[in-house]
Amino acid sequence: MNVIEAPSLNSALGNRLKSRRIEAHLNQTDLALRVGLSRASISNIENGRQPVTMQTLWRIAQVLEVSLRDLVPEDSEIAPLQKTVPTPADEAFLKKVMEQATGGSRGTP
């Protein structure tokens, strides 16, 4: 199972929301008024800059007359979190932090 980066998820969800809003012939202000948000919030959600709660997403789906599934992106629309490999400097720093946390290096001569 991949861990999903929040910005990628927010962006994909925003793209779907914008598409459904346009299909419903609503502008951002109209949608915002019907959902109880500001126009700026709708813009931020559509542009992936603002996460959205499930309750708000449900209200948006109701106004747009679509299911939640229509707004939630498919796995293929979301970039998985890139796995990083720690550098030797990262490992040395982590070892130092762990030694300090445990009171020194135990078991080493």
Buried (B, 14 or more C-beta within 10 A) or exposed (E): EEEBBEEBBBBBBBBBBBEBBEEEEBEBEBBBBBBEBEBEBBBBBBEBBBEBEEEBBBBBBEBBEBEEEBBBBEEEBBBEEEEEEEEEEEEEEEEEEEEEEEEEEEEEE
